[in-house]
Amino acid sequence: MDLSSVTMISADSHVEEPHDLWWDNLPSSMRDEAPRMIQAKGDGGWEVVINGQPRGWGEGELERIQNLDADGRIKVMLSDGIAGECIFPTIGLYIWGLKNPEVGAACCRIYNTWVYDLLEARSPRFRCAGLIPTWDIDAAVKEAEAIAELGLGCAMLPITGTPPYNDPRWEPLWTVLENAGLPVVMHQGTGHDMVFYRGPGASVSNLLATQSMAPRSAGLLATSGVFERHPNLHVVMVEVNAGWIAWAMSTLDFYTDAFKGYGWVKPELPLKPSEYLARQLHATFQDDPVGIANIDITGATPLLWGSDYPHDEGTYPHSRDVVQRLCEGLKPGDAEKILGATAAQLFKFDMSQLAPVG
């Protein structure tokens, strides 16, 4: 099947924030704790600093003028055959590592206002995430309401919740997000230390470990009753691939059925865990043939393709070639859902404003 005419929306793209976005906008008393990037001595690379301490290597110095200019970004996007983007932070992914709740809330508000003015307000091709401060539930609810009022496309939470996402303290936030129609996005590597291992093979194994947080949080949302109580709440796990969804569905269903009669399954819910995941859980991928191969188990709706532009491991400038290889054997309706239709529905893109990409 030729996919060249399918409207593609990247459900995973990023903005590269100015290195001193928070430093320049926070009160002087908070600046030393804010996330920023500093140029390391010697090789010209950049290092992420949070709470005043280096946290590892960040992205190299990219074409920031093009990346931060809406018109330039649209030109690049259209050249890659993409009609719209869901946009997430880069340095801002480290925000949930901040120790000071007041600084964290201020940093979230600064980013949300900045990205709205920079991209969201400039074109219907952009739907941007607003960051939720999770150190305090009342502050989280307040910012979720502000995100909805501002008009951002989704609300971002860390993929590892503190407390975990089955804790009843999250309930007011789920209610506000559901009522506002804001999908929740949870990006790989957020809310936890990404260094699980050191030594030989650690780099790649650490990436596998960070992605394993997705089924853990998804399982909690499905089995604790969050999805049952909030049937219109959708959660998108970002940059975690999608092959694990079929395994998680099968595993959760098996143990639910096996232990239900012993009183270990609490609460007992009217649907199977897999049914909640199929209805309300989504995950983005760049190049995941395993996720595509398991569509008979998962259905197409949980799968969302994303380019990860402008990060080095993304599919730009060959996105059309990648999706043609991955999806050419799918039913047309399934390919359309994965490549753009589901993202358009979740993030409320105005499809009439996304001119054909030629």
C-alpha positions as CSV (number, residue, x, y, z in Angstrom):
1,M,0.0,0.0,0.0
2,D,1.3,3.4,-0.9
3,L,1.2,5.7,2.1
4,S,2.4,8.9,0.4
5,S,-1.1,10.5,0.6
6,V,-1.7,9.7,4.3
7,T,-1.7,12.7,6.6
8,M,1.1,12.2,9.0
9,I,1.2,13.8,12.5
10,S,4.2,13.3,14.7
11,A,3.0,12.3,18.1
12,D,6.5,12.9,19.4
13,S,8.5,15.9,18.6
14,H,10.6,18.3,20.7
15,V,11.5,21.9,21.2
16,E,15.1,22.7,22.2
17,E,14.7,25.4,24.9
18,P,17.1,28.2,25.2
19,H,19.8,27.1,27.6
20,D,18.9,29.8,30.1
21,L,15.1,29.9,29.7
22,W,14.5,29.4,33.4
23,W,17.5,31.3,34.7
24,D,16.4,34.4,32.8
25,N,12.8,34.2,34.0
26,L,13.0,33.0,37.6
27,P,13.5,35.3,40.7
28,S,17.2,35.5,41.5
29,S,16.6,33.4,44.7
30,M,15.5,30.4,42.6
31,R,18.0,30.5,39.7
32,D,20.7,28.2,41.1
33,E,18.2,25.3,41.3
34,A,16.6,25.7,37.9
35,P,17.3,23.3,35.0
36,R,19.8,24.7,32.5
37,M,22.6,23.7,30.2
38,I,26.2,24.7,30.5
39,Q,29.0,24.3,28.0
40,A,31.5,21.9,29.4
41,K,35.1,22.7,29.2
42,G,37.3,21.1,26.6
43,D,35.1,19.6,23.8
44,G,32.3,22.1,23.5
45,G,29.6,19.8,24.5
46,W,26.7,20.7,26.8
47,E,25.8,19.3,30.2
48,V,22.4,19.4,31.9
49,V,22.5,21.1,35.4
50,I,19.6,20.7,37.9
51,N,19.5,21.7,41.5
52,G,22.9,23.2,40.9
53,Q,24.5,19.8,40.0
54,P,25.5,18.3,36.6
55,R,23.2,15.5,35.6
56,G,24.8,14.2,32.4
57,W,25.2,15.1,28.8
58,G,22.5,16.8,26.9
59,E,21.9,17.4,23.2
60,G,24.6,19.1,21.2
61,E,24.2,22.6,19.9
62,L,21.5,22.3,17.2
63,E,20.1,24.7,14.6
64,R,18.4,26.6,17.4
65,I,17.2,29.5,15.3
66,Q,15.4,27.2,12.9
67,N,14.1,25.0,15.7
68,L,12.7,27.9,17.7
69,D,11.2,29.8,14.8
70,A,7.7,28.6,14.0
71,D,7.9,29.3,10.2
72,G,11.3,27.6,10.0
73,R,10.1,24.6,11.9
74,I,7.1,24.2,9.7
75,K,9.3,24.3,6.6
76,V,11.4,21.5,8.0
77,M,8.3,19.5,9.0
78,L,6.7,19.8,5.6
79,S,9.9,18.8,3.9
80,D,9.7,15.5,5.9
81,G,6.1,14.9,4.8
82,I,4.6,15.7,8.2
83,A,1.5,17.9,8.6
84,G,1.5,18.5,12.4
85,E,3.5,17.9,15.5
86,C,2.9,17.2,19.2
87,I,5.7,19.0,20.9
88,F,7.4,18.2,24.2
89,P,10.4,19.8,26.0
90,T,14.0,18.7,26.0
91,I,15.7,20.3,29.0
92,G,12.3,20.5,30.6
93,L,12.2,16.7,30.9
94,Y,14.5,17.1,33.9
95,I,12.1,19.4,35.7
96,W,10.7,16.6,37.9
97,G,14.1,16.1,39.4
98,L,13.9,19.5,41.1
99,K,13.8,19.2,44.9
100,N,12.1,22.5,45.7
101,P,8.4,22.4,45.0
102,E,8.1,26.2,44.7
103,V,10.9,26.3,42.1
104,G,9.3,23.3,40.3
105,A,5.9,25.0,40.0
106,A,7.5,28.3,38.8
107,C,9.6,26.4,36.2
108,C,6.5,24.6,34.9
109,R,4.6,27.9,34.5
110,I,7.5,29.6,32.7
111,Y,7.8,26.8,30.2
112,N,4.1,26.6,29.6
113,T,3.7,30.2,28.8
114,W,6.9,30.3,26.7
115,V,6.0,27.3,24.5
116,Y,2.5,28.6,24.0
117,D,3.7,31.9,22.8
118,L,6.5,30.4,20.7
119,L,4.6,27.7,18.9
120,E,1.1,26.8,20.0
121,A,-0.3,30.2,19.3
122,R,1.5,30.6,16.0
123,S,0.1,27.7,14.0
124,P,-2.6,24.9,14.1
125,R,0.2,22.5,13.1
126,F,1.5,22.6,16.6
127,R,0.0,21.0,19.8
128,C,2.3,21.6,22.7
129,A,2.5,19.9,26.1
130,G,2.1,21.9,29.3
131,L,4.1,20.7,32.3
132,I,2.3,19.7,35.5
133,P,4.1,20.4,38.9
134,T,3.6,17.1,40.8
135,W,5.2,18.0,44.1
136,D,1.9,19.1,45.4
137,I,-1.6,17.9,44.2
138,D,-3.2,21.3,44.7
139,A,-0.5,23.0,42.6
140,A,-0.9,20.3,40.0
141,V,-4.6,20.8,39.7
142,K,-4.1,24.6,39.5
143,E,-1.6,24.3,36.7
144,A,-3.8,21.7,34.8
145,E,-6.6,24.3,34.9
146,A,-4.2,27.0,33.6
147,I,-3.0,24.7,30.8
148,A,-6.6,24.1,29.7
149,E,-7.5,27.8,29.8
150,L,-4.3,28.7,27.9
151,G,-5.2,26.2,25.2
152,L,-2.2,23.9,25.2
153,G,-2.7,20.5,23.6
154,C,-2.0,18.1,26.5
155,A,-0.7,17.9,30.0
156,M,2.7,16.3,30.8
157,L,3.3,14.2,33.9
158,P,6.5,12.1,34.7
159,I,6.3,8.5,33.6
160,T,7.1,7.5,37.2
161,G,4.7,9.1,39.7
162,T,5.6,10.1,43.2
163,P,3.4,8.8,44.8
164,P,2.7,6.0,42.3
165,Y,-0.3,6.6,40.1
166,N,-2.6,4.1,41.9
167,D,-2.5,6.4,44.9
168,P,-5.9,8.1,45.6
169,R,-4.2,11.5,46.1
170,W,-4.0,11.8,42.3
171,E,-7.8,11.6,42.0
172,P,-8.5,15.4,41.8
173,L,-6.0,15.7,39.0
174,W,-7.4,12.9,37.0
175,T,-10.9,14.5,37.3
176,V,-9.7,17.9,36.2
177,L,-7.8,16.5,33.2
178,E,-10.6,14.3,32.1
179,N,-13.2,17.1,32.4
180,A,-10.9,19.4,30.4
181,G,-10.4,16.8,27.7
182,L,-6.6,17.0,28.1
183,P,-4.7,13.9,27.2
184,V,-1.9,13.0,29.6
185,V,1.6,12.5,28.2
186,M,4.4,10.8,30.0
187,H,7.8,10.9,28.4
188,Q,10.5,8.2,28.7
189,G,13.0,8.9,31.5
190,T,11.0,11.4,33.5
191,G,10.4,11.3,37.3
192,H,13.2,8.9,38.0
193,D,17.0,8.5,37.8
194,M,17.8,7.2,34.3
195,V,21.1,5.6,35.4
196,F,20.2,2.0,36.4
197,Y,23.5,0.4,35.5
198,R,27.2,1.3,35.0
199,G,30.0,-0.5,33.2
200,P,30.0,-2.5,30.0
201,G,26.7,-2.3,28.1
202,A,25.2,0.1,30.5
203,S,24.2,2.8,28.0
204,V,21.9,0.7,25.9
205,S,20.6,-1.3,28.9
206,N,19.7,1.9,30.7
207,L,17.5,2.9,27.8
208,L,15.8,-0.5,27.9
209,A,15.3,0.0,31.7
210,T,13.8,3.5,31.2
211,Q,11.3,2.1,28.7
212,S,10.2,-0.6,31.2
213,M,8.6,2.2,33.3
214,A,5.9,2.5,30.7
215,P,4.2,-0.9,31.3
216,R,4.6,-0.4,35.1
217,S,2.7,2.8,35.1
218,A,0.2,1.6,32.5
219,G,-0.5,-1.5,34.6
220,L,-1.2,0.7,37.7
221,L,-3.6,2.9,35.8
222,A,-5.5,-0.1,34.4
223,T,-5.7,-2.3,37.5
224,S,-6.2,0.3,40.2
225,G,-9.4,1.6,38.7
226,V,-8.1,4.9,37.4
227,F,-9.2,4.1,33.8
228,E,-12.5,2.6,35.1
229,R,-13.4,5.8,37.0
230,H,-12.2,8.1,34.3
231,P,-13.2,6.5,31.0
232,N,-12.5,9.6,29.0
233,L,-9.0,10.0,30.3
234,H,-6.3,9.1,27.8
235,V,-2.6,8.5,28.6
236,V,0.1,8.7,26.0
237,M,3.5,7.1,26.9
238,V,6.0,8.9,24.8
239,E,9.2,7.5,23.2
240,V,8.8,4.1,24.8
241,N,8.1,2.1,21.7
242,A,4.9,0.0,21.5
243,G,5.9,-3.7,21.3
244,W,5.5,-4.0,25.1
245,I,1.8,-3.2,25.0
246,A,0.8,-6.7,23.8
247,W,2.9,-8.3,26.4
248,A,1.5,-6.1,29.2
249,M,-2.1,-6.8,28.0
250,S,-1.5,-10.5,28.1
251,T,0.4,-10.6,31.3
252,L,-2.1,-8.4,33.2
253,D,-5.0,-10.4,32.0
254,F,-3.4,-13.7,32.9
255,Y,-2.6,-12.8,36.5
256,T,-6.0,-11.0,37.0
257,D,-7.8,-14.2,35.9
258,A,-5.4,-16.5,37.8
259,F,-5.7,-14.7,41.2
260,K,-9.1,-13.2,41.2
261,G,-10.7,-16.1,43.1
262,Y,-8.1,-15.8,45.9
263,G,-9.0,-12.3,47.0
264,W,-5.7,-10.9,45.7
265,V,-7.1,-8.8,42.9
266,K,-8.3,-5.5,44.4
267,P,-10.3,-3.8,43.1
268,E,-12.2,-6.3,40.9
269,L,-13.2,-4.3,37.8
270,P,-15.8,-4.9,35.2
271,L,-13.3,-5.0,32.3
272,K,-10.0,-6.9,31.8
273,P,-6.8,-4.8,32.1
274,S,-6.2,-5.3,28.4
275,E,-9.6,-3.7,27.6
276,Y,-8.7,-0.6,29.6
277,L,-5.3,-0.3,27.9
278,A,-6.9,-0.8,24.4
279,R,-9.4,2.0,25.2
280,Q,-7.3,4.6,26.9
281,L,-3.5,3.8,26.7
282,H,-1.3,4.9,23.8
283,A,2.4,4.8,23.1
284,T,4.7,6.5,20.6
285,F,7.4,4.9,18.6
286,Q,9.8,5.9,15.8
287,D,10.7,2.5,14.2
288,D,9.1,-0.4,16.0
289,P,8.3,-3.4,13.8
290,V,7.4,-5.5,16.9
291,G,4.6,-3.1,17.8
292,I,3.3,-3.2,14.3
293,A,3.4,-7.0,14.2
294,N,1.3,-7.2,17.4
295,I,-1.7,-5.1,16.1
296,D,-3.9,-8.2,16.1
297,I,-3.5,-8.3,19.9
298,T,-3.4,-4.6,20.7
299,G,-5.5,-3.0,18.0
300,A,-4.2,0.0,16.1
301,T,-5.5,2.8,18.4
302,P,-2.8,2.4,21.1
303,L,0.0,2.9,18.6
304,L,1.1,6.4,17.7
305,W,4.0,7.2,15.3
306,G,6.4,10.1,16.1
307,S,9.5,11.4,14.4
308,D,11.3,12.5,17.6
309,Y,12.5,15.6,15.7
310,P,15.0,17.2,16.2
311,H,16.8,14.6,18.3
312,D,19.6,12.5,16.8
313,E,17.8,9.1,17.0
314,G,14.7,10.5,15.2
315,T,13.5,9.7,11.7
316,Y,14.1,13.1,10.1
317,P,14.7,13.6,7.2
318,H,13.5,10.1,6.1
319,S,10.2,9.8,8.0
320,R,8.1,8.9,4.9
321,D,10.6,6.1,4.0
322,V,10.5,4.7,7.6
323,V,6.7,4.6,7.8
324,Q,6.3,3.2,4.3
325,R,8.6,0.3,5.3
326,L,6.8,-0.2,8.7
327,C,3.2,0.1,7.7
328,E,2.9,-0.8,4.0
329,G,1.4,-4.2,4.9
330,L,-1.3,-2.8,7.2
331,K,-5.0,-2.3,6.5
332,P,-5.4,1.3,5.2
333,G,-7.6,2.2,8.2
334,D,-5.0,0.9,10.7
335,A,-2.1,2.8,9.0
336,E,-4.1,6.0,9.0
337,K,-4.8,5.7,12.7
338,I,-1.2,5.1,13.6
339,L,0.3,7.8,11.4
340,G,-2.0,10.6,12.3
341,A,-5.7,10.0,12.7
342,T,-5.5,8.9,16.4
343,A,-3.1,11.7,17.3
344,A,-5.4,14.2,15.6
345,Q,-8.3,13.0,17.7
346,L,-6.4,12.9,21.0
347,F,-4.6,16.2,20.7
348,K,-7.5,18.0,18.9
349,F,-5.8,19.0,15.7
350,D,-8.0,21.0,13.4
351,M,-7.5,18.8,10.3
352,S,-9.1,21.4,8.0
353,Q,-6.1,23.6,8.8
354,L,-3.5,21.0,7.9
355,A,-3.1,21.6,4.2
356,P,-2.0,18.5,2.2
357,V,1.7,17.9,2.3
358,G,3.2,17.5,-1.2
